[in-house]
């Protein structure tokens, strides 16, 4: 427009010149800076030393689903509660010193790359924080393959007809407000089934929050599950933290390894299950949270109740409807699961993998102490080692080695037949076979060591023993 004068904007990019808190404060005082930020396609947030929002651009409005007038001047914690984006894990990483990570949409299958830059100002407590969020496009074809493979893997949970009937009733129970308990041996697919129940009862776009009860220290259980307010304790995040229960609002809270909860934690969980209220640590008021609850365990909870290590009232709350998942036993069941898991592996391979007759026979004859998880881990290993056809030599040693079978079943016979000279060697083989099987079943050496009742250093030493 003729005669129009564009006011100057002191904003630019210069090499090797650091951005300072003083410079940022000066920019925030210029209306043109806010207008410039609105032209960016990414979301930009700026918080001051008191953790309140000082800038919230139009990209942030679209991504977070919150109007700028409602966001500006409010604590970041309020945005975290009200927005469409789940920032909790990213902010925890930032508190530990990280500057980059990812955030996820609560009601859609979408993720965004996230960056935080902190600027300190002399004489001020805290600092200024700049947050940048951009769509995480990544490798679209690869993402599609991973999603397809994940879907095939979920569909690969093969259950007997009677269990399928129970699952259908469990879906109706979840929709009607009942809590569901899944139990069975380690690796039978409790987490996979929990996700399927969630998608059928709550909807695939809703939050599914998976909590490993055995992995939370007793001292942190309350703050992790219920969250905490700002300044609740030493080391708390400046804006507080939303707990697992509130993150599952409108969706499903999956409490895995529920049998690992200490008695004091059981009492705190029971109150939520009774009235649906959550009171964050340091908070003055309780809040109602509507979420579906699924629990899972590989332990005999009724025996624990009789022994006094698990509360009877909590057991009745979580086991309104129970589903037992069968162990992977029997040649026919193993054959069906083997084909299904192989299909899941092939869904993300550039060329399909097939099993040679001898290799397949060996897999059918194997005793899967770790159930479906162990089978999946074995096939992942084979997929890495083989080309397009897997032979027996591509199998993990504990599966194909005749010595592995002998170490599991022939040790007692050897001792009875009088072979004391080879005792140490046979014990070593037996231990290595057990360790290899535990690692294949549980995925990591640390978890395998925990299941075997030894520390990870001992496991590694025995694994490497000559």
Number of C-alpha atoms within 10 A of each C-alpha: 4 4 5 6 7 7 7 8 12 11 14 5 8 8 5 6 7 9 12 14 18 13 12 15 13 13 16 14 10 14 10 17 16 16 12 12 18 18 11 12 15 18 22 22 21 23 22 20 16 16 19 20 23 19 22 25 23 22 20 23 19 15 18 18 14 17 14 16 10 12 22 19 16 16 18 21 21 15 21 18 16 13 17 18 21 23 22 19 14 21 22 13 14 18 14 9 9 14 16 17 17 19 22 20 19 22 17 13 10 13 18 19 17 21 19 19 15 16 16 15 13 8 6 10 10 15 17 24 19 19 18 17 23 19 16 15 11 9 8 10 9 11 13 12 15 15 14 15 19 16 13 20 19 19 15 21 18 19 16 10 9 8 15 14 12 15 22 12 14 24 20 15 16 23 16 11 13 19 21 26 26 24 23 18 18 20 22 23 23 24 19 15 17 25 19 19 23 26 18 15 19 20 16 17 14 19 23 25 19 18 19 15 23 15 12 15 12 14 9 11 20 20 22 19 23 22 24 23 21 15 14 18 13 6 8 15 18 18 19 22 26 22 21 19 26 23 23 22 19 18 26 28 24 27 22 24 19 24 21 19 21 16 13 12 17 19 14 15 17 17 13 16 15 11 10 15 18 23 19 24 21 15 14 9 9 11 13 13 17 16 21 24 23 28 25 26 21 20 16 11 19 14 11 15 15 11 10 11 17 21 20 14 13 17 19 11 17 22 18 15 20 18 20 18 20 16 18 23 13 11 14 11 15 22 15 13 20 20 13 19 25 22 19 22 20 17 21 19 15 9 10 15 20 19 17 14 12 12 20 17 13 15 23 17 14 17 18 21 20 22 20 24 21 23 25 23 19 19 23 14 15 21 22 9 15 17 14 15 14 21 20 21 14 20 21 18 15 18 24 18 15 10 17 21 18 17 22 16 12 14 18 11 11 16 14 9 9 10 12 12 9 12 14 10 13 21 14 17 23 20 19 21 22 19 21 19 24 22 20 24 24 20 15 12 19 17 16 23 20 14 13 14 10 12 15 17 12 11 23 15 10 15 17 9 11 8
